[in-house]
Amino acid sequence: MSLPATYKAVFATEDGKPIIKEVPLQQPSTNQVLLKVEFAPINPTDLLKIEGFFGKGPEYATCFQGSEGSGIVVAVGKDLKKPFSVGDRVHINRGSWGQYLLADSDDVSKILQDDLSLEDAASHWINPATVYYMGLEAERGGHKAVIHTAGSSALGRMMIRLFKHKGIKTINVVRRDEYVEVLKEEGADYVLNSQAPDFEVKLKEIAEKEHATLAFEAIGGEFTNKVIKAQPAGSSCLMYGTLSSYYLKEISIMELFKGKTLGSITLWGYIHELQSKDEMDKGRDLIHSLLPTLLSTKVQKVFKIDDLQEALAYYQENSSKGKILLKFH
């Protein structure tokens, strides 16, 4: 296969803006594989990283952006820790916003299903693993029903399917009526529009009826208190997103006196539980085995890398309708 001397990749500027650069293509060294990246999703974590939320430093401008993707092995180095051959279709775990990527062999995983398209294989970890971890938390706590405040998101639709499979009811919060029937078709038990005048009353009524003692909250700001107030005594509310604000407002201490707790849940927590490389590989393979079914992702639109700014603008307005992918070739 003829490979180019240079390729395009997305970096971040010091002031938190994405920029496309042309960089030289390098051949794989010991334990490395060279990947031709095909597709990568836009995730909230990608935007936070570009903005510098996870920190900045002298090396910041040299970091590839992108947290996951899919591609094809086009060259292999020597002494690989995991076996790969040219032509293998793979899931990419980080640094995916570029036309090519050099990666350690043990940071790449083969796509398990021959009939899983590269588009569908791109969103293989961030949302699926987070939802899987949420399911573990719900099962461990013996929760019979949960509240989820980003119901129409790609993650929310995965949660509906997985939790229904586990026998856990979901109370899903959306911001538009158009998503109510869509989520019910996915199998949602309840869907509430947060803009409705009786939203808080209905949320509390259903939460009490179904004993929704666990909530996964992605909004922040003043909305978190609405969720906590609706939950029964002794409930937990776990933050995992910041769609409205990085800060919480007007949390009622009186609700905490009822034995309610406020915490957080992150993908890093799940990764931390998988203490060995072997456990990590097994956990990843289990999640990947569910990608065609319970943890599948709807792709709504694909943009070429040169249309990055248009893609990011579209994502800001339409992220609830399905994943937006970047296409690199």
N, C-alpha and C positions, 0 to 999 in steps of 0.2 A: 504494500500500500504506500502510495506517495504521500508524504506528509509536508505541510508547509513549513517555511522557516520561521514565521511569526503567526500569532493568532490574537484574537480579541478576548479581553476579559474585563470584568467589572470590578473597580476598586472604589474606595471612598476617599473623599478629600478631607483635609483637616477640619473643615467647617461642616462636615456631616452631609456631604452631597455625593451621589453616585456619579462615577465617571468611567467611560470606556477607554481602555488603553490597548495599544498594540505591543505585545511582549514576545521575546524570542522563545521558540519551542525547544525544550530540552529533552534529551533521551533519558529513559529510566536507568537508575543505578541499582545498587544492591537492595533487594526487597521492594523494588518499586515497579509499578505498572503505569503506563501512559494511557489515559482514557480520552476518548473522543466524547465529549459531553453532548448529549442530544437534547434533553429537556431538564428544566429545573423550575420548581414552583416559586412563587412569591409568598413568603410567610411573614407574619408580624415580627418575628425575631430577626429576619433579614433587615427590615427597616430600622429596627432598634439598633442593630449593629452598625449600620451605615451612619446613623445619627450619633454614634459614640456612646450609647447607653451602657455598653459593656466595657468601656474604657478606651483610652487613647494613649499612644506612645510613639516613639520614634519609628517603630515598625508598622504603624497603623496604615500608612498609605501603600504598603506592599502586600497587604492581606487580600486574598481573593474574597469576594462576597459570595453569598449563597450557602444554605445550610443542608441541602439535600438535592438529589437529582438522579438521572439515569444516563447511561452511556454504553460505549462499546470499548473493549480493550483493543488498542492498536499496536502496542509494543510492550514487551516485558523485560525486566532486568534479571539479574542473577540472584540465586539463593532466596527465592520467594518463600515466605513463611506460610502463605496460602497459595495453592496452585491456581494459575490462570493461564489461558491461552489466548492468542490473538483471535478476535471475533466473539469472545465471551460477552454476553449482555450482563450489565452489572447495575446495582444500586450504588449511588455515590453519597457519601455521608457529609461532606462539607467542602467548601471552596468550589461550589458547583456552577457559579456564574461566569463561566468562561468556555471557549470553544474546546479547550483541552485542559487536562489536569494530570499532574504527576501525583501519585498517591502511594503510600505504603500498602503492600498487598493485604495486610491484616486490617486495613481501614476500609476495605471494599468488600462487597458481598455479591455473589451471583444471584441473578433473578431466578427464582425457583420455578416459575411457571412459564412454559414455552409460549402459551397463548396470552400472556399478560403483555400488553403493548408497552413500549417505552414511555409513552405519555402517561399511562396509568401507573407505571412503575416509578415515576419520578417522585411522587409524594408518598414516600414509603416509611418515613420514620417520625417526623416532628408531630404530626397529628395522630397517626395510628398508635405510636408508643404512648403518647400522652393519654389518649382515650383508654388504652389498655390498662395503664397505671391507675386511672380514675376508677375503672371497673374493679381492680384489685382492692382499692381503698374502700369502695362501697361494700364489697363482699366481706372484707375483714371486719368492718364495723357492723355487719348485719343489717344494713339499711335496706328498707323495702321500697323506698322511693327517693328520688333526688330532684332538686331544682337545678336547672341549667339556664344561665342568663344570656348565652349567645346561641340560641337554639337554631337559627337559620344558617349558621356557619358550616363550613365543610366538616369541622370537628364535631359540631352539634349533630349533624346527620349521622356521622359514624357512631356517636354515643347512643342515639336512639336505637340503632340496629343492634349494637353490642349489648346494651343494657336490656333490651327486650329479650334477647337470646339468654341472658342471665336471669330473667324473671324479675328485674328491677324496673319499677315504673319511672317514667320521666315526665317532669313538669317543665315544659320548654317555653322560654320567654323570647319573643320577637318584637320588632318595632313596626311591622307592617302587616296588614291583614292578608296580603297576598301570600305570605308564607304559612298561614295557618293550615290550609288544605294540603300544601306541599309536604309539610312535616307529618301531617296525619297519614298521608300516603306512605311515608317512610316507616310508620308504625308508632308514632308518638302517642302517648296516652292523653296528654293535655298540652295545648298550645295557647298561650296568653299573649295578647298584644299589650306591651307596657305603656302604650299611648292611650289606652282606653281609660275612661274616667273611673271605672270600678276595678281597675287592675289590682290595686293593693288589697281590696276586699276579697276578690276572687282568689288571689294568690294565697292569702292566709287561710281561706276556707278550704281550698284543695290541699294545701300543705298539712293542715290539721287532719283532714279526712284520710289522707294517704300516709300520714305519719312520715313526712319528708324531712328526715332528721339530718340530711346532708345536702349541701348546696355547692355547686361549682360556679363561682362568680367571676365574670370577665369584664365587668363594666367599671366599677370603682366610683369615685366621687360620692354623691349622695345616694346613689342607687343601692349600694351595699347594705345600708341600714334598712331599706325597704325589704330586702330579702331576709335579713336577720329577724326583723320584726314579724315576718310572716311565718317563720319556722316554729315548730313546737319547742317547748322547754327541753333543754339538754341536747340541742342540735349543734352541728358544726357547719360553718361556712368557710369554704376554702377558696382563696383568691388564686386565679391563674392568668389573669389578663388585665389590661388597662385601657379598654376601648374608649372610656370617657375621660379618665383622669388617672395620673400616677398617685394621687392622694385620696384618702378616705375622709368623708365629712360627716359630722353629726352622728357618729355611732353612739347609740343609746347605751349607757352603762346599765340602765335598768334591765335591758335585754341580757346583758352578761350576768347579772344577778340571778337570772333564771337558768343558769348553767349552760348558756350558749357560748360557743367558742368561735373565734375568728383566727384563721391561719392561712396557709398557702399550700399549693401543690404545684410542683414543677417537674418537667422531664428529667432534670438533673437528679431529683430525688429517686426516680426509678433507676437511673443509671448507677447511682450510688449504691442501691440495693444489690445490683449485679456486680459483686465485688471482684470476681475473677473474669479473665478474658473468655474462658469457656462458658461461664454463665451468661456473659454478654452475647456471645454468638448464638447460644440456645434461645435466649430471649428474643433476639432479632429475627431468627429463623421462624419462631412461633408467630410473631407479629406479621412477618412477610407472608406466611402461609394463609393469612386471613385477608390479604389485600384484594383478592378478586371478589370477596363476599362481604363479611361484616365490616371490614375496614377499608372498603373501596372508596375512591374519591371521584367526584364528578368534576370533569374538566370543562369549563365554560368557554375559555378563549385562550388562544396561543398567539404570542407576539415574538417577532424576531429580535435578536439582541440589539440590532441597530435602532429598534423602536422602543428602547428601554424606558425613556421618559413617558411615552404614551402609555406603556404597560403599567407603570407605577401610578399614573394619574387614573387610569381605568380601575386599577385595584382599589384605590381609595374610595371609589364610588360604588363598586360592584362586588366587593369581596364575599358578600353573603350568598351570591348566586352560584358559587362553585369556584374551583381553583383556577387561577390565572398562571399560565406557564410561559417561560421564556424558551425559545427555540434557538439553537446555536448553529445549525447547519441547514 
